[in-house]
Amino acid sequence: MKNFIKSVVAATAIAVAAPAVAQDIVVVSHGQANDAFWNVVKNGVEQAGKDTGINVDYRAPETFDMVAMSQLIDAAVNQEPDGLIVSIPDADALGPSIERAVAAGIPVISINSGSDVSKGLGALLHVGQDEYDAGKAAGEKLAGMGGKSGICVNHEVGNVALDLRCQGFSDGFGGSVTVLPTTNDPSEIQSKVAAALAADESVDTVMALGAGTAGEPAVAAAKASGRDVAVASFDLSANFLQSVADGDAAFAIDQQQYLQGYLSVNFMALHAKFGLMPGGNVPSGPNLITADKAGQVVELSAKGIR
């Protein structure tokens, strides 16, 4: 009997000492995992899941579709996960679904986009960069390189984060800036950038908002023009970084999206286990990757980490 009582006491102590760990976390983003940028986010999410021993499900609409994304969030809420991680490219469209999650008692962390609205919607914190400030820093850098007339290639018009990037770039650049709306089809982007350069020979600067999607085709269009055009891009891809290293592009803006996926999942797991959470938003960027740094991160970008 004594041994039985000791066993019961020991088992009870273990149960009390080991608080519940989040078993199911859902990540809903506006970016498809087959997109080079979002694949890195997904890699961070999956690695964090392995490191913390929790189940993480990454979901995204097939295209940039706010209705479909809100439906994915609603479906996640109905499953009552231990945590929800979301990007917020459009607070008007996604806000009600996020607030529904908060009202249901589901902890929410936002990543990538939505730093300005995250807290108001009830999220615990945001992991990402301030898009306007990042764009402004890029504009100031390009103006310092002699830029006078630029275009901002926006491949997702209506995505608030990308709109803020263009606005920040315009304000920091100070010269003439035209927003060039496109889809996220690299062939279309190359064609439209080439046409914009041919139509206005004063354009000496191109700001792309995604390296693999728009930065690489913008570099190809600039080289084909035969003119001295400075091309910079948000985010990283191995090919765009190589262009920076080779002097065919000015720089890339690294928001370290791997951290957005990795840290948000870790924070959610720690919150479930110990009630821990950083006291404010966590900036993952921006960092300007110029020619002297590009070679160092090309290999990591190819591996889906940078």
N, C-alpha and C positions, 0 to 999 in steps of 0.2 A: 504493500500500500504506500509505504514511504517513497519508494522509487517511482510509483505512479504519480504521486503528488508532485514530486520533483520534476517529472517530465512535463506535467501540465503547466507548472509554474514557469519552466524554461521555455516552453512553446509560447506561453502568453507573453513572456518578456520579449521574445524575438518578434512576435507580432506587433507589440507596442513600439519596439525600438526601430522597426522598419516601416516608415511611413509609405503610403501608396505612391508608386511611381506612375507617371502618365504612360498609359499603354497605347493610346491611339491619338495621333496628332494629324490633322489634315492641313495641307498647304494648298491654297487656291491662288494662283497668279494669273495675270493677263497674258503671260508669255508662254508659248508652247515649248515643251522640253526639247523639241528638235531644232529650235532656234539656238544658234551658237551661244548667245548671251545667256539665255535661260537654261540651257543645258548645264552651264557652270553653276547656276543657282541650285539646280536639281542635284548636281553632284555634291554640293555642300549639304543639302538637306539629307541626302542618303547617307553620307559619311557620319553626320551627326546622329542619325538614327542608329547606325551601327555602334558608334562610340557610347551612346547612352542606353542602348538596348531597348529602344521603344519602337513601335510601329508608326511609320510615317507614310502618308499617302499624298503624293503630289498630283494635283489636278489643274487643268487649264483648258479654256475653250480652244477650238480648232483654229479660230481666227480672232482678231481683236474685236470682241463682241461683248459689250457690257451686259446685255440681257442674258446671254448664255453664262457669263461669269457670275452674275447675281444668282442665277438658278443653281450653279454649282455650290455657291456659298449656302444657299437655302437647304440644299440636299445634305451638305455637311452638317449643318445645324440640326437637322432632323435625326442624324445619326448619333448626336450627343457625344462628340469626341471630347477628349481630355484637354484639348487645346486647338485653336484655329489660328493659322498664320495666313495673312492676305496681303496682296499688293492693292493699292487704291489709286488707279489711274483716273477715276471719275467718281468723286464723292457723291454727287447727286444721284448717280445710277446705282452705286453699290452701298451707299450709306444705310438705307433701310435694312438691308440684309445683314450688314455688320452689326447694327444696333440690335437686331433680333437675336444674334448670337450672344451679345453682351447681356441682354435681358434674360436669356436662358441660362445665364451663369457660366457660359463658356469663356475662358480667358482668351483674349485676342491680342496678337502682336502683328503690326504691319511691317512690311518690308518694301524696299525699292522705291515705291512712289506713294505719296500721301502724307509726307512728314508734317505738312501744314494743317491737315484735317484729322490725323490719326487720333489725337487725344480727345478731340471733341466728339468723336464717334464711340469713345469708350475703350479704345485700345490701351494696353498697358504701356507700350512704348513702340518706337519705330527704329528699325535698323536700315540705314541707307545714307544717301547724301542729299544735301539741299540742292535741288536741281537748278534753281535760279542762280545761286551763288557759284555753282560749278560752271554754268554757262557764262557768267560774268567774268570769272577768272580766265576762261578760255578766250573770250573776246578781248580782254586786256592784253593777254599774251600775244595774240595774233596782230593786234594793233601795234604793239611794240615791235613786231617783226616787219612793220611797214605796210600792213594791210589798210586799204582805203575803201574798197567796195567788196561786199561779200554776199554770199547766199547761204541760207540755213536750210538744209535738206531735211524735211520733216516727213518721215515715213509712216507716222500714225497721227495724223491731225485729229485733235479731239482728246488725245491722251494728254492730260493736264501736265504730267511730268515732262513730256517732250515739248509742249508749248512753252513751259517755263524755261527749258534749256535754250530755246530760240530767243525768248525775250531777254534772258540774262546775257546771251551772246551779243545781241543787238545793243544792249545798254553798255556792256563792257567794251565793245568794239568801237562804238562812237561814230563810225563812218556809215556809209549807205549799206543797208542790209535788206535783202528780199527773201521772204520765206518761200521755199520751193516745195509744194506739197506733192507727195508721191505715195505709191503703195509700198509694201515691203519686198517687192520683186526687184532683185539686184539688176536685172537686165533693163527694166524700166527706169530705174534710178540712174544707171549709166547713161542711158539715152537722154533723159531729161537734163542731167547735169551738162552733158555735151552740148545740148541745144541751148541751155542758158549761157554757157561760155561763148558759144558762137554768136548769140544774139547781142551780147554786151561785152565788148572787149575790155571794158574798164574793170570787170570782175577779176579780183586778184586773190580772193580767199573763199574757200568752201568749208563750211562747218557741217559735218555729218553727225547724226545722233545715234548711230550704232555702227560699230566697226565692220562686222561681217556683213551686215545688211546694206549699209550705205557708204561706209568709209572706203571699202575696197573698190566698188564700182566708181566712186568719186575720184579716187586716185587714177584709175584707168582712163576716165574721161579727161582729167587734167593733163595726163601724159600725152594723150592723143591730140590734145589741142595745140601742143607745141609751145605753150606759153608757160611763164613762170607763175604758177598758181599754188598758193599755200593751202594744203588740205589737212584738216585736223578732224578728229572724231571722238565722240564719247565712246567709252568701253573698249574692249580689246578683242582682237583675233590674231592668230599667229601670222596670217598674211599681212594684216595691216601693220602689226608691229615690225615685220620685216621691212615694209615700206618706210617706216620711220627710221629704222636702222640704216637703210640704204639711202636716206635723204630724199625719198620721193614723197614723204608726208612729214608734216611738222611735228605733231605729237598726238598722243592718245590720252584720254581722260579716264583714269582707272577708278571705278567706284567699288572695286573689290567685291563683286557680287557673290563670290563664293562665301564670304563672311556673312552676307545677308541670309543665305540659306542655312549655313552652319550655326551661326550664333543664335538665330531666332529659335531653332529647334532646341539647342542647349538651354537657352533661357527658359523655354516653356517646360522642359523636363525638370530643371532646378526649381521652378516655381511650384510644380506639382509635388515635388519631393520635400522641399524645405520651405516653401513660401518665399523664396528669394527672387528678386528682380532688380535690375539696375534702376537707379533713381531718375533716369531721364533717357532721352533718345540716344542711340549709339551711332555716331557718324562713321560710315565705312569708306568714305571718300570725301572730296576728290583728290587724286594724285595725278600730276601731269607726267606722262611717260615720254621723255624726249629721246633723241638718238643715243645719248650716253647711257640710258637705262634700258632701252628697248631689247637689246640682245639678251639681257639677263632673264627676261620674262617670256621670250618667244617659246621656249620649250614647255614652260608651265602652262602657257595658253593652249598649246597643242594638246596638252594632257587634260584640259578642261578644268584647270584650277585658277588661272588668271584670265 
